[in-house]
């Protein structure tokens, strides 16, 4: 399948400059290459061919499957995370029409290694008074709540961490990441 450039998931559809892109729902929210992921979305054009792909910002996306929406504009598919997907950046499911115009972009999908770890590079921010937060570098600037080994981190520090996703964060914004190791320090 073709590899195509992907830009920030927060951009507007070229098909309709005033319409915000829809966000597909997917489950699970993370996994290593080979993981089966269910992707669902609605409010698309009815009975329309679409391509479902996966990719990361500042790289390409790969079309995983070609589908046709149902009579009310819904689509659902189960796809496997490709072997090329890496643990060092967030990935996004993308739905495009046959002209490769974006119709929908998911929230971040976190590709892990077989032990469930990811690697993230970013800058410590002051997004929260109660939690240590890190803004990922790049176009998407995903926000992570760092748990565990955060002693000595101050706002503005650039850091690379290896960690596992967690549900234990008490802060509302961002993705919780249990720091296992600080890299490159």
Beta strands, then each sheet from edge to edge (+ up, - down):
strand 1: 3-6
strand 2: 25-27
strand 3: 30-31
strand 4: 36-41
strand 5: 49-55
strand 6: 59-68
strand 7: 75-80
strand 8: 90-96
strand 9: 102-105
strand 10: 109-111
strand 11: 117-125
strand 12: 132-136
strand 13: 143-148
strand 14: 158-166
strand 15: 175-183
sheet 1: 1+ 6- 5+ 8- 9+
sheet 2: 1+ 6- 5+ 8- 10+ 3+
sheet 3: 2+ 4- 7+
sheet 4: 11+ 12- 13+ 15+ 14- 11+
end
